[in-house]
């Protein structure tokens, strides 16, 4: 595997030259793409050089140890450090999801449980918003369908990083593990007898697609306009500002009514449509390559849960990784990092295992 690093060193040098060229910085999208790749390669090459240096130091220490046994311990310590660098390099060389450097579009939908599920969908949105805030990310609501009690029947947000994130630290790279069905156990606000109910909400996470990532032919779209409904300002229910876009070749339907103007709603709907088409294309490519990645949300049903939020016990459990903690209140306040880290580690281990087979 390490033989491939020499090619990466050459690519790193080439990128360094391109990033120094004025024409590169004249194209913001190209500059961001090259900077992301340069940062990723810099991390790999730094560890690779450490690994090579430890190897040279071990040889020198062994020569000294042959003359003086006092250097034997130094050899052992250097071997340990070289093995650590080797394992770190091995992990860095694992093929990554090509969308891991992208921002994310995240959808939360209420499911089984009625109003309680909609309230829980609102709790999830607040959890992700506070997690994003801790990381300095921006959260922008693209579309929302509120429930009568202030929850969400469905809500779609864009989550964007500022600047160029470190490899593996972009919104999609971390939040993609949130896709699936989230189950909650608690006494609903609408429950007068104090009984614990179980309901569920579904989360779908997609990489935000640039226009260059997904080319959409306007002739493939059917665009309908209709009157907005639900909470809003004076313009709601007075103009046909809401937009529904159907991508005819795939049957994908996206609607947006959150903005006051028809043009703004169309732009937001197109962002969601591009993200869905990119996610579908990546899933199809992964399936063709024999990847075992599964669809994040098939149905918002309690039987396909990835995580359970147990309010009476203040417990949160991730059913994929076995992660469990008793700080549910803190997690809902944005303390998601340990849970996501357990998912990142499990994903990496599975990728490493695949390389070894």
C-alpha positions as CSV (number, residue, x, y, z in Angstrom):
1,X,0.0,0.0,0.0
2,X,2.8,2.4,0.8
3,X,4.2,2.1,-2.7
4,X,1.4,4.4,-3.8
5,X,2.8,7.3,-1.6
6,X,5.5,8.1,-4.1
7,X,2.8,9.0,-6.6
8,X,1.1,11.1,-4.0
9,X,4.3,13.0,-3.3
10,X,4.5,13.9,-7.0
11,X,0.9,15.0,-7.0
12,X,1.5,17.1,-3.8
13,X,4.3,18.9,-5.5
14,X,2.3,19.6,-8.6
15,X,-0.6,20.9,-6.5
16,X,1.8,23.2,-4.7
17,X,2.8,24.8,-8.0
18,X,-0.8,25.2,-9.2
19,X,-1.9,26.8,-5.9
20,X,0.8,29.4,-6.3
21,X,-0.5,30.4,-9.7
22,X,-2.7,33.5,-9.9
23,X,-5.2,31.9,-12.3
24,X,-6.0,29.2,-9.7
25,X,-7.2,31.8,-7.2
26,X,-9.3,33.5,-9.8
27,X,-11.5,30.5,-9.8
28,X,-12.9,30.1,-6.2
29,X,-14.4,26.6,-6.8
30,X,-11.1,25.3,-8.3
31,X,-9.0,26.9,-5.5
32,X,-11.2,25.2,-2.8
33,X,-11.0,21.9,-4.5
34,X,-7.2,22.0,-4.9
35,X,-6.7,23.3,-1.3
36,X,-8.8,20.4,0.0
37,X,-6.7,17.8,-1.9
38,X,-3.5,19.5,-0.9
39,X,-4.4,19.5,2.8
40,X,-5.3,15.8,2.5
41,X,-2.0,14.9,0.8
42,X,0.0,17.0,3.3
43,X,-1.3,14.9,6.2
44,X,-0.4,11.7,4.4
45,X,3.1,12.8,3.3
46,X,3.9,14.2,6.8
47,X,3.2,10.8,8.4
48,X,5.0,9.0,5.6
49,X,8.2,11.1,6.2
50,X,8.0,10.4,9.9
51,X,7.7,6.7,9.1
52,X,10.8,6.9,6.8
53,X,12.8,8.9,9.5
54,X,11.9,6.3,12.2
55,X,13.2,3.6,9.9
56,X,16.5,5.4,9.5
57,X,16.8,6.1,13.2
58,X,16.2,2.5,14.0
59,X,19.0,1.4,11.8
60,X,21.4,3.9,13.4
61,X,20.3,2.9,16.9
62,X,20.9,-0.8,16.1
63,X,24.4,0.0,15.0
64,X,25.0,1.8,18.2
65,X,23.4,-0.9,20.2
66,X,25.8,-3.5,18.7
67,X,28.6,-1.5,20.3
68,X,26.8,-0.4,23.5
69,X,23.8,-2.3,24.9
70,X,22.6,0.9,26.5
71,X,21.1,1.8,23.1
72,X,18.9,-1.3,23.0
73,X,16.0,0.4,24.8
74,X,16.1,3.3,22.3
75,X,15.7,0.7,19.5
76,X,12.6,-0.7,21.1
77,X,11.1,2.8,21.6
78,X,11.8,3.7,18.0
79,X,10.2,0.5,16.7
80,X,7.0,1.3,18.7
81,X,6.9,4.8,17.3
82,X,7.5,3.6,13.7
83,X,4.7,1.0,14.1
84,X,2.3,3.7,15.3
85,X,3.2,5.9,12.3
86,X,2.7,2.9,10.0
87,X,-0.8,2.2,11.4
88,X,-1.6,5.9,11.1
89,X,-0.4,6.0,7.5
90,X,-2.3,2.9,6.7
91,X,-5.5,4.5,7.9
92,X,-4.8,7.7,6.0
93,X,-4.4,5.7,2.8
94,X,-7.8,4.0,3.1
95,X,-9.9,5.2,0.1
96,X,-12.3,7.9,1.2
97,X,-15.8,8.8,0.2
98,X,-15.4,11.3,-2.7
99,X,-18.0,13.5,-1.1
100,X,-16.3,13.8,2.3
101,X,-15.1,17.3,1.5
102,X,-18.6,18.7,0.7
103,X,-21.1,20.6,2.7
104,X,-24.3,18.8,3.6
105,X,-28.0,19.0,3.1
106,X,-29.9,17.4,5.9
107,X,-33.6,16.5,6.0
108,X,-35.6,15.6,9.1
109,X,-39.0,14.0,8.7
110,X,-41.5,13.1,11.3
111,X,-42.8,9.6,11.2
112,X,-44.7,7.2,13.4
113,X,-46.1,9.1,16.4
114,X,-48.0,12.1,15.0
115,X,-47.4,15.3,16.9
116,X,-44.9,13.7,19.2
117,X,-42.8,12.6,16.3
118,X,-43.0,16.2,14.8
119,X,-41.8,17.6,18.2
120,X,-38.9,15.1,18.2
121,X,-38.0,16.1,14.7
122,X,-37.7,19.7,16.0
123,X,-35.5,18.4,18.8
124,X,-33.2,16.7,16.3
125,X,-33.0,19.8,14.2
126,X,-32.0,21.9,17.3
127,X,-29.4,19.2,18.2
128,X,-27.8,19.4,14.7
129,X,-27.9,23.2,14.7
130,X,-26.1,23.4,18.1
131,X,-23.5,20.8,17.0
132,X,-22.9,22.9,13.8
133,X,-22.6,26.0,15.9
134,X,-19.9,24.5,18.0
135,X,-17.9,23.7,14.9
136,X,-18.4,27.1,13.4
137,X,-20.7,25.9,10.6
138,X,-23.6,27.8,9.2
139,X,-27.1,26.3,9.2
140,X,-29.6,27.6,6.6
141,X,-33.2,26.4,6.5
142,X,-34.2,25.6,2.9
143,X,-37.7,24.4,3.5
144,X,-39.9,23.7,6.5
145,X,-43.3,22.3,7.2
146,X,-44.2,23.0,10.8
147,X,-46.7,21.1,12.9
148,X,-49.5,22.6,15.0
149,X,-47.5,22.4,18.3
150,X,-44.2,23.9,16.9
151,X,-42.5,20.8,15.7
152,X,-41.7,19.8,12.1
153,X,-43.5,17.5,9.8
154,X,-40.4,17.9,7.6
155,X,-37.5,20.3,7.5
156,X,-34.6,20.6,5.2
157,X,-31.4,22.6,6.0
158,X,-28.1,23.3,4.3
159,X,-25.1,23.0,6.7
160,X,-21.9,24.7,5.4
161,X,-18.4,25.0,6.8
162,X,-16.4,28.2,6.8
163,X,-13.2,28.1,4.7
164,X,-11.6,24.7,3.8
165,X,-12.1,22.1,6.6
166,X,-9.4,19.6,7.5
167,X,-9.7,16.2,5.8
168,X,-12.6,14.3,7.2
169,X,-14.0,17.3,9.1
170,X,-16.4,18.7,6.5
171,X,-20.1,18.7,7.3
172,X,-21.0,15.7,5.1
173,X,-18.0,13.6,6.2
174,X,-19.3,13.8,9.8
175,X,-23.1,14.1,9.5
176,X,-23.5,11.3,6.9
177,X,-23.6,8.9,9.8
178,X,-26.8,10.6,11.1
179,X,-28.8,9.2,8.2
180,X,-31.4,6.7,9.4
181,X,-34.4,6.3,11.7
182,X,-34.1,7.8,15.2
183,X,-36.4,6.5,17.9
184,X,-37.5,8.4,21.0
185,X,-39.0,7.0,24.2
186,X,-40.5,9.6,26.5
187,X,-43.8,11.1,27.9
188,X,-45.2,13.3,25.1
189,X,-46.4,16.8,25.8
190,X,-49.8,15.6,24.7
191,X,-49.9,12.7,27.2
192,X,-52.1,13.4,30.2
193,X,-51.6,10.0,31.9
194,X,-47.9,10.2,32.2
195,X,-47.3,7.2,30.0
196,X,-44.1,6.7,28.0
197,X,-44.6,6.6,24.3
198,X,-42.3,5.5,21.5
199,X,-42.1,7.4,18.2
200,X,-39.6,7.9,15.4
201,X,-38.3,10.5,13.0
202,X,-36.2,10.0,10.0
203,X,-32.9,11.8,9.0
204,X,-31.5,11.9,5.5
205,X,-28.1,13.4,4.8
206,X,-26.8,14.2,1.3
207,X,-23.7,16.0,0.1
208,X,-24.5,19.4,-1.3
209,X,-23.9,19.3,-5.0
210,X,-22.4,22.1,-7.0
211,X,-23.8,22.8,-10.4
212,X,-20.7,21.2,-11.9
213,X,-21.4,18.0,-9.9
214,X,-24.8,17.4,-11.4
215,X,-25.9,18.8,-14.7
216,X,-29.7,19.2,-14.8
217,X,-31.4,19.7,-18.2
218,X,-34.2,22.2,-17.8
219,X,-36.2,20.2,-20.4
220,X,-36.2,17.3,-17.9
221,X,-38.0,19.4,-15.3
222,X,-41.7,20.0,-14.6
223,X,-42.2,23.0,-12.4
224,X,-45.5,23.7,-10.7
225,X,-46.3,26.6,-8.5
226,X,-48.9,26.7,-5.7
227,X,-50.0,28.7,-2.7
228,X,-47.8,28.4,0.5
229,X,-49.4,27.0,3.6
230,X,-48.6,27.1,7.3
231,X,-47.0,29.7,9.6
232,X,-45.4,32.7,7.9
233,X,-45.6,36.4,7.1
234,X,-48.2,38.4,5.4
235,X,-47.3,37.0,2.0
236,X,-48.2,33.4,3.0
237,X,-51.5,32.2,1.5
238,X,-51.8,35.3,-0.8
239,X,-49.5,34.4,-3.7
240,X,-48.5,31.3,-5.7
241,X,-44.9,31.5,-4.4
242,X,-44.4,27.8,-3.4
243,X,-42.6,25.7,-6.0
244,X,-42.7,21.9,-6.8
245,X,-40.1,20.5,-9.2
246,X,-40.3,17.1,-10.7
247,X,-37.3,15.6,-12.3
248,X,-39.0,13.5,-15.0
249,X,-36.2,11.0,-15.8
250,X,-35.9,9.8,-12.2
251,X,-39.4,10.8,-10.8
252,X,-37.7,12.8,-8.0
253,X,-40.0,15.4,-6.6
254,X,-38.9,18.4,-4.5
255,X,-41.0,21.2,-3.1
256,X,-40.1,24.4,-1.4
257,X,-42.3,27.1,0.2
258,X,-40.1,28.6,2.9
259,X,-39.1,31.8,1.0
260,X,-41.5,34.6,0.1
261,X,-40.7,34.7,-3.6
262,X,-41.2,32.1,-6.3
263,X,-37.7,32.6,-7.6
264,X,-36.1,32.0,-4.2
265,X,-38.2,28.9,-3.6
266,X,-37.1,27.6,-7.0
267,X,-33.4,28.2,-6.2
268,X,-33.7,26.4,-2.9
269,X,-35.6,23.5,-4.5
270,X,-32.9,23.1,-7.2
271,X,-30.3,22.9,-4.4
272,X,-32.2,20.0,-2.8
273,X,-32.9,18.4,-6.2
274,X,-29.2,18.4,-7.2
275,X,-28.2,16.9,-3.8
276,X,-30.7,14.1,-4.2
277,X,-29.6,13.3,-7.7
278,X,-25.9,13.3,-6.6
279,X,-26.7,11.0,-3.7
280,X,-28.7,8.7,-5.9
281,X,-25.8,8.6,-8.5
282,X,-23.3,7.8,-5.7
283,X,-25.4,5.1,-4.3
284,X,-25.9,3.5,-7.7
285,X,-22.1,3.6,-8.3
286,X,-21.4,2.1,-4.9
287,X,-23.9,-0.7,-5.5
288,X,-22.3,-1.4,-8.9
289,X,-18.9,-1.5,-7.3
290,X,-20.1,-4.1,-4.8
291,X,-20.1,-1.7,-1.9
292,X,-22.4,-2.7,1.0
293,X,-23.6,0.9,1.7
294,X,-27.3,0.9,2.4
295,X,-29.9,3.6,1.8
296,X,-30.0,5.8,4.9
297,X,-33.8,6.0,5.2
298,X,-36.1,3.6,3.4
299,X,-39.2,4.2,5.6
300,X,-39.6,6.2,8.7
301,X,-40.5,3.2,10.8
302,X,-39.4,2.1,14.3
303,X,-38.1,-1.2,13.0
304,X,-35.2,0.4,11.1
305,X,-33.8,2.5,13.9
306,X,-30.1,3.5,14.1
307,X,-30.4,5.2,17.5
308,X,-32.6,5.4,20.5
309,X,-33.1,8.4,22.7
310,X,-34.5,7.2,26.1
311,X,-35.6,10.2,28.2
312,X,-36.6,8.4,31.4
313,X,-33.1,7.0,31.7
314,X,-31.3,10.0,30.1
315,X,-29.7,7.4,27.8
316,X,-28.7,7.5,24.2
317,X,-27.8,4.3,22.3
318,X,-26.4,3.9,18.8
319,X,-27.4,0.4,17.6
320,X,-24.7,0.3,14.8
321,X,-21.7,0.8,17.0
322,X,-22.9,-0.2,20.4
323,X,-22.2,3.3,21.8
324,X,-24.2,4.1,24.9
325,X,-24.1,7.0,27.3
326,X,-26.3,8.6,30.0
327,X,-26.0,12.3,29.0
328,X,-29.0,12.5,26.6
329,X,-29.7,16.1,27.7
330,X,-26.2,17.2,26.7
331,X,-26.4,15.3,23.4
332,X,-29.6,17.0,22.5
333,X,-27.8,20.3,23.3
334,X,-25.3,19.6,20.6
335,X,-22.7,17.3,22.3
336,X,-22.7,14.8,19.4
337,X,-18.9,14.5,18.9
338,X,-18.4,11.2,20.8
339,X,-21.2,9.5,19.1
340,X,-20.1,10.6,15.6
341,X,-16.5,9.6,16.5
342,X,-17.7,6.1,17.3
343,X,-19.4,5.9,13.8
344,X,-16.3,7.3,12.0
345,X,-14.1,4.7,13.8
346,X,-16.4,1.8,13.0
347,X,-16.6,2.9,9.3
348,X,-12.8,3.1,9.1
349,X,-12.3,-0.3,10.7
350,X,-14.7,-1.8,8.1
351,X,-12.8,-0.1,5.3
352,X,-9.5,-1.4,6.6
353,X,-10.9,-4.9,6.9
354,X,-12.1,-4.7,3.3
355,X,-8.5,-3.8,2.2
356,X,-7.1,-6.8,4.1
357,X,-9.4,-9.3,2.4
